[in-house]
Amino acid sequence: MENIIRTINENVWGVPMLTLLLGTGIYLTVGLRFLSVMKLPFAIRQLFKAPDQAGEGDVTPFGALMTALSSTIGTGNIAGVAAAIAIGGPGAVFWMWVTAIVGTATKYSEGLLAVRFREIDHDGRHVGGPMYYIRNGMGKKWAWLGGLFASFGILAGWGTGASIQANSIADALRATYHIPPLVSGLLLGGAAAAVILGGIKRIASVASRLVPVMAISYMVGGLIVIGLHIDAVPGAFALIVKSAFGMQSAGTGISIGLIMLSMQKGVARGIFSNEAGQGSAPIAHAAAKIEDPVNQGLVAMLGTIIDTLIVCSVTALVILTSGVVGPECMPTGETAATFLANGQPAGCDTGAPLTVAAFDAGLTGIGQHIVALGLAVFGFTTILGWSYYGERCCEYLFGEKSILPFRISWIIVTFLGAAALMLEGSVANVVNLFWLVADTLTGMMAAPNLVALVFLSPMIFAMTRAHFDAVRKGEPAPRYPIIDRRKP
């Protein structure tokens, strides 16, 4: 099974996907005239817009962003970054940064289209996302592509959002506090049920409280560890850049294999972490109480900056400055193919254990608790955020009556993801298989969305110009109608 999934993964994350992902981000960045950088202050102000200025929707713009961040700030920021460094080398961090920088324009475009083409379903909920802007923006002849995205969205949700999160949480709690996976599964399933059954408003409410507190706490702990190894920071940055371009510390020249390995793992983990281009976050942004698609697009792009350029960078620097990854555990030009095929050699830490070791190297006896609790809270909020994404994909395919059965299935999959650790003697094999499945599903989900973004890019550019032209003239920004399925 692992060999089959690995083969599929290598094809999904081959040169075509890397080109489409980075190419789309660069194309949108240039086409928007670097708006994602120039309008950052404006985006921050829009995030805290007064409620009485908001428009139609189910949650505030801040609540929508926190729901999106609840799914992006998760195990990818802790275990995913460590896995990227362990398998792809330090250079993977550079390509994560590149993915994030061009991903801000991608996220902006996704948020804009999500609000522009959202609908009100028969139960009065504001629903949207790639499947809706494919159907309503590209035309009915492209509806099959929206259906393809929704199908991958459900599968990726069960894999990326439920099982892998629960698995990582249970693994961390067992390693740190000796809590049996069965107990973790029951607790996670019960807690998820208490929130998920309340819908988007309850998810947004919980996420708005948990995400900021845990993110700040994790950041503070990470910055303390980095501060204790401050003299190693310049060397860590140099190692990241050198490895990204195939340059080895031994001075043996440039390795194309090492470049491709670090790029593949960096881009894959980058999109897994911040979800730029994947098409999941716009599902949350479509529920925002806002009338102007451009404003919500600006709010949406903040998620990529917070997730990857800030939180993931802290994890990476903690690992690379702590000295816990020895030369024997780093890929070189000669071993790049082996690392790509088999992962790290036996005896080398990867995933959450590597991050735990790095934090503990600076904060002995405390670091492991920071990582374990961070994984638990981040992973749990990701379970909540992704449940909403999968639910909307399920509704798109099967209608409103499918929502409750899907929520029940989500709770069951969450429990099984944690309990799966009981079924395999080698924990490493289970964790690696879960990450491999998640990587594969992420890429398959992203492809239809990226095609839609390129197809609809002229509309994105035109709507953006119209908005800021109106702002300069002191006129109201353009407003767009919402399709209301409650009307005959």
C-alpha positions, 0 to 999 in steps of 0.5 A: 500500500505504501509503495502504491501511494508513494508512486502516486504521490511522486506523479501528483507532486511532479514537475507539472504540479510544481510548475502550476502551483508556483506559476499560478502564484507568480502570474497572479502576483504580477497581474495584481501588481504586487497588491499582496505586498502593497496592501498589507496595512489595508488588509489588517484594518479590514480584518478588524472592521466594525461589525455594523459595517459588515454585510451579508454572511454568517461570521465576521471577517475575523471569524472567517480568517480564524476558521481558515487559520484553524485549519492551516495552523496545525500539525503542518506547522510543527510536524510538517516543517520537521518532516520537510527538513528531515526528508527534503533538507534545510532547503525545503524551508526556502521553498516553503517561503517561496510558496508562501510569498507567491501564495499571498496573491493566490489566497487573495484571489481565492477569497475574492472569488469565494465571496463573488460567487457564493450562494445562499443555500436552502437552509439560509447558509452562505456557502462558497469555495472553488466548486461554486466559483467554478460552476458560477464563474466558469459556466455550467460546462465546467461544473464537472471540474467543481464536482471533481474538486468537491470529491477530492475535498471530501477525501482530503478532508477525511485524510488531511483534516481528520485522520492525520490530525488525530493521529499526530495528536494521539502520537504526541500525547502518547509520547509525552504523557503516556495517554493511550491512543484509544483514550485520545481518540475518544476525547477528540471524537467527543470534543469534535462532536460538541463543536462540529454539530453546532455548525460554522458559527460555533466553529468560528467562535471556538477558533477565534478563542483558541487559535490566537492564544495557542499561536502566540504561546507557541511563538513565544516558546519558539522565540525563547529557544531561538534566542538561546541559540542566537549565534547559530541563526546566521548559519541556519539561514545560510544553510537554508539558502545553500541547500535550496539551490543544491549547494552542499556544505562539503563544497562538492558542487551543485546537485540537481537532485538535491534542488528537486528534493528540497523544492518538492518537499518544501512546496508540498509541505508549504501548501499543506501548511498554508493551503494557498492554491489548495482551495480549502480556505475560500470555503471559510471566507465565503461565509464572511459578513462582508459585501466587497469580495476584494476586502475579504480577499485581502483578509484571506491573504493574511492567513498565508503570512501568519501561517508560513512566514511567521509560525513555520519559520519559528519551527524551522529555526528552532530545529536548525539552530538546536543542532538536533539534526546530524549530518548523517540525517541530512540529504546530500546530492548523492543521497537525494534519490534515496531520501525521496524514495525511502525518507530518512535513514533509520535512527533519525527523528522526523515529524513531531519527535524532531520538533520535540527534540529541538525544543527540549534542546533549549528548554529541557523538560519544558520544550516537549510540553510546548510541542505536545500541547501545541500539537493538540490544540493546533491539530484539534482546531484543524479538525474543526476547520476542515470539518466545515470544508468537507461539509460544504463539499459534501453539500455541493455534491449531495445537497443539504440532507447529507450534512448530518451524515457527513458530520457523523462520519467526520467524528468517526474518522477522527476517532479512527485516526487516533486509534490507528496507532494501536494497529501497527507495531511501528509508529514511524510507518503509520505516521509516514503513511498518513503524511504521504496520503495527505500530501497526495490528496492535497495535490489532487485537490489543488489542481482543479482550483488552480485551473479555475484561478488561471481561467478567472484571472481576468475577472480577478484583475478587473474587479480589483482595479474597479474596487481601488478606482472607486476608493480613489474617487471616494465612491462606494465599491462595486457590489455583486448579487448573491445567488439565493437558492431559497428563491424559486 
